[in-house]
Structures are given as structure tokens and as C-alpha cells.
């Protein structure tokens, strides 16, 4: 859960620093690249975290909080990376695919655990 929290909060903090620094701090060198790249890297790291902790998804008593949290964060990054793929870089498609993989694999692992 600590890694998931870090992967969720770091891009949000990067956005806050970029927005406040460029608007009020006179730091014009803070471009949207400082926001876009953490937003695109976080879903890839979340997919690695998801794959390493599949047993938390299979066992609902142990990992219900992890499963729910990673799905919510994956949907959030899916939304922002679709916008990033359209407006910033086609490389955001990799992050979109990682988010979709997390959502589909979570559902499949839960189905396998019930059977």
C-alpha cells in the first residue's frame, strides 16, 4: 500500500509544484513535461506492483482494500492518460494499456478465486 500511495501522490504533487511554481513562483522552466512523464510512468509501476501482489487479489480477506484502491487509481490514470495520448504524446498509450490491464486482470483474478 505504501508503494501504491507513492505512485498515486507523486504525479499529483508534481502537478501542484508545476502549477504553483510556474504561475506564482516565476519558474517558467517548469513545463508540462514535469507533469506528463510522472503521469505516464505511474501506471507502468502500478502494473508491476499489481503483478507482484496477485495473491492479494485472489484472497479477498487479505486484499480487498488493495484491489479496490488499485482499481480506482487505475481508472483515474486511464482518464488522464487518454487525454495525454491525444494531446501530448502517443507514448501515453502504453500507460493506457497498463491501466486497462490492471482493470481486466483484477476482474479475471477475482473470477478465478471464486471458482
N, C-alpha and C positions, 0 to 999 in steps of 0.2 A: 504494500500500500504506500510506502514511502516513495518508491520509485514512480509509481503512478501519480502521486501528488506532485512530484517534481516535474514529470513530463507534462502535467497539466498546467502548473503555475508558471514555469519559466517562460513559455511563449507569451502568456498574459502579462507578465512583468516586463518582458522586452517591449511589448506594445505600449505599456504605460510609460516606460522610460523614453521610448522614441517619441511618443506623442507630447509628453510634457517637456522633454529636452529640446525638441525642435520648435515647439510653439513658444515656450516661456523662457527657456534657458539660452536661447541664441545659438544652439548647437545645430547648425544647418547641415552638418556632415552626417547626422543621424537620418538615414533614409529608410524607406520601407523595406529595404533588404534586411535590415536588422530585425524586422518582424516576420517577414515572409519565410526566411530559412528556418527559424525555430518552429514555425507552424508546420512546415513541411517535414522536418526531421522527427518531430514528436510522435506521429503515428507509426513510423517505422520502428522506433524504440519501443512503443507500446505493443506492437506486434511481437517483437522479441520477448518482451515481458509476458505477454499472453501465452506464447508457445512454451515458455519455461514453466509456467504455472497452470498448465491444463488441468491438473488434478484438483485445483480449487473450483473449477467449473463443474467437473464431474461429481464432486461431493457437495451437494447443496448446503449441508450443515456448516461446512468449513468456509465455503467461498461465495456465499450469496451476496455479501457486501462487495467483494471483488468483482464478481460478474456484473452486477448492476452498475457499479461505478465505471468499469471499463467500457460498458456499452454506452453509457451517457456521454462519456468523454469522446468515444469514437464517433458518435453522431455529431457532436459539436465540431470535431476536426473534419469530419466528412463535409459538413456545410461550408466551413471556411476554406477548405482546400479545393472544393468545386469552384468557388469564387476565385481562388488563386490560380487554378488551372485556366480559367477563362481570361482573367485579367493580368496575370503576372507571368507565369511560366508554365510550359507544358510539363515540367518535372513534377508539378503538384499532382499529376495523375497517379504517380507512384504512391503518394500519401493517400489518395482517394481509394486506391486498390487495397492498401493496408487496412484502412478503416473498414472497408466492406468485408475484407477477410475476417477481421475480428468479429463483426456482427454475425456473419454467416457461420463461422466456426463455433461461436458461442452457442448458437441455436442447435447446431449439429451435435455438439458435445452433450448438451442437456438431453437431447433425444436419445442418444446412446446410453446415457446414465439411467434413464427411465426404463429402457428395455432390458 
